[in-house]
Amino acid sequence: MSPLGPDPTGITLVSVARIIQMALTPVFLLTGLAMLLNVFSTRLARVSAKADQAIDALSTADADAIAKLRDQLVHLHRRSVALDTAVILAAVAGAATCTTVLLLFIGAFGAGAIDRVLLGAFGVAIICALGAIAAYAAEMLMAGTGIRAELLHRHRRHFPRADGDT
C-alpha cells in the first residue's frame, strides 16, 4: 500500500495534511487575538494605575481639584468599560476560533455534517474579533480625548486668557 493511499480506515496522508492546513488558518487568528489581549491588558493596567493615582489625590485635593479628579475618574471608568468589552469579545473570538479548529477535526473524521456549525463558529470568531477591535478603538479615542482635555486644563491654568477665562 502506498504511503499516500488509504489505510484500512479510509484516511490518507493527503487528507490528514489538508485538515491540518485548514486548521492552521484559524490558529493564526488565535495568535493575533492573543496579541490583542496582551495589548488590552497593558492598557487596562495603565488605566488602573491612573485611577489609583486619582483616588489617592482625592484625599488631599481642594474643591476645584476634586471636581477635576471626579471627572477624570468618570473618564477612566468609561475607558475601563471599553477595554473590558474588548477583552470579553476577544476571548469569545478566541473560544470560537478554537471551536472552529475542533469542528474541522470532528468534521474530517466524524460521520456527521457540521458545515453550518463550523461556519457559525468561525463567523462568531470574526464578529467578536471585529467587536474587540472596535471596543479597543473606542478606548483609544477616549484616551486621546482625555489627554486633550488634560492638556487644555493645564494650558488654561498656566496661561489664563486676558478675557477672564481661567
C-alpha distance (Angstrom), angle and dihedral (degrees) to the residues before:
residue distance angle dihedral
M1 . . .
S2 3.83 . .
P3 3.83 118.5 .
L4 3.82 87.1 -123.6
G5 3.81 94.2 45.6
P6 3.79 126.9 91.5
D7 3.75 120.9 -77.9
P8 3.82 121.3 -147.4
T9 3.84 90.9 -78.5
G10 3.84 92.7 54.5
I11 3.81 93.8 -115.3
T12 3.80 116.3 131.8
L13 3.77 130.1 -162.0
V14 3.79 88.6 -119.4
S15 3.81 92.0 54.5
V16 3.81 91.4 48.6
A17 3.82 90.9 48.5
R18 3.82 90.3 49.9
I19 3.81 91.5 50.8
I20 3.79 91.2 50.4
Q21 3.82 90.6 49.5
M22 3.81 91.0 51.2
A23 3.81 90.7 47.5
L24 3.81 92.8 52.3
T25 3.81 93.8 61.8
P26 3.82 93.9 66.3
V27 3.79 89.5 43.2
F28 3.80 89.1 63.6
L29 3.81 87.8 55.6
L30 3.80 88.5 49.5
T31 3.82 90.4 53.0
G32 3.80 90.8 51.1
L33 3.79 90.6 48.9
A34 3.80 90.6 51.5
M35 3.80 89.4 53.9
L36 3.80 90.6 49.2
L37 3.81 90.7 51.0
N38 3.80 88.8 52.7
V39 3.81 90.5 52.8
F40 3.81 91.0 46.4
S41 3.81 92.6 51.6
T42 3.81 91.4 49.5
R43 3.80 91.1 51.0
L44 3.81 91.1 46.4
A45 3.81 90.1 52.6
R46 3.80 89.8 53.0
V47 3.80 92.1 49.1
S48 3.80 89.6 48.8
A49 3.81 92.2 50.4
K50 3.81 91.1 50.4
A51 3.81 90.5 48.4
D52 3.82 90.5 50.9
Q53 3.82 90.3 50.8
A54 3.80 91.7 49.2
I55 3.82 92.3 48.4
D56 3.80 91.3 48.9
A57 3.80 90.9 49.0
L58 3.83 91.6 53.1
S59 3.81 92.0 73.1
T60 3.82 93.8 62.4
A61 3.82 100.4 29.2
D62 3.79 126.7 115.7
A63 3.83 121.7 -129.5
D64 3.82 95.2 -87.0
A65 3.79 92.4 47.5
I66 3.82 91.6 47.0
A67 3.81 90.9 57.7
K68 3.79 90.9 48.7
L69 3.81 92.4 47.0
R70 3.80 91.6 49.6
D71 3.80 90.2 51.7
Q72 3.80 88.7 49.1
L73 3.82 90.9 50.8
V74 3.82 91.2 50.6
H75 3.81 89.1 50.4
L76 3.81 91.8 48.0
H77 3.81 90.1 48.8
R78 3.82 90.3 55.2
R79 3.79 90.5 49.2
S80 3.80 91.4 50.0
V81 3.83 90.6 50.9
A82 3.81 90.3 51.5
L83 3.80 90.2 49.4
D84 3.81 91.7 46.4
T85 3.80 88.3 52.8
A86 3.81 90.8 49.4
V87 3.82 91.5 49.6
I88 3.81 93.4 48.6
L89 3.81 93.1 47.6
A90 3.80 92.5 46.6
A91 3.81 90.5 49.1
V92 3.82 91.2 50.3
A93 3.81 89.1 47.2
G94 3.80 89.0 52.0
A95 3.79 92.2 49.3
A96 3.81 91.0 47.9
T97 3.80 89.8 49.3
C98 3.80 91.3 52.0
T99 3.80 88.5 47.7
T100 3.80 88.5 52.5
V101 3.79 91.6 54.2
L102 3.79 91.3 47.0
L103 3.80 91.4 49.0
L104 3.80 90.5 50.3
F105 3.78 89.5 57.7
I106 3.79 94.3 42.7
G107 3.80 91.2 47.6
A108 3.78 92.5 49.3
F109 3.78 95.3 49.5
G110 3.80 102.5 23.2
A111 3.75 129.2 82.4
G112 3.81 100.0 -127.5
A113 3.79 129.2 85.5
I114 3.80 109.4 -115.7
D115 3.81 100.8 167.4
R116 3.80 95.9 124.2
V117 3.79 94.3 44.1
L118 3.81 89.9 49.4
L119 3.79 91.7 48.3
G120 3.81 90.3 47.1
A121 3.80 94.1 49.5
F122 3.79 93.3 49.6
G123 3.82 90.1 43.5
V124 3.82 90.1 53.8
A125 3.81 89.2 49.4
I126 3.80 92.4 52.9
I127 3.82 94.3 43.4
C128 3.81 92.2 48.9
A129 3.81 91.9 46.0
L130 3.81 89.2 52.6
G131 3.81 90.0 46.9
A132 3.80 91.3 50.1
I133 3.79 90.7 51.2
A134 3.82 90.6 47.9
A135 3.83 91.6 50.2
Y136 3.81 89.6 48.3
A137 3.81 90.4 49.6
A138 3.83 89.1 51.2
E139 3.81 90.1 51.6
M140 3.79 90.8 48.7
L141 3.81 90.1 51.8
M142 3.81 89.7 49.5
A143 3.80 89.6 50.2
G144 3.80 90.5 51.6
T145 3.80 91.4 47.9
G146 3.81 89.8 50.1
I147 3.78 92.2 50.1
R148 3.81 91.9 49.3
A149 3.82 91.2 48.0
E150 3.80 90.7 50.2
L151 3.80 91.8 48.8
L152 3.80 90.8 48.5
H153 3.82 91.0 49.2
R154 3.81 92.0 49.6
H155 3.79 91.8 45.1
R156 3.81 91.9 52.1
R157 3.80 92.3 46.0
H158 3.81 93.9 50.9
F159 3.81 99.1 32.9
P160 3.83 108.9 34.8
R161 3.78 114.9 -171.5
A162 3.79 120.1 -115.6
D163 3.83 92.5 -118.2
G164 3.81 91.3 70.0
D165 3.84 100.1 -94.4
T166 3.79 108.5 143.7
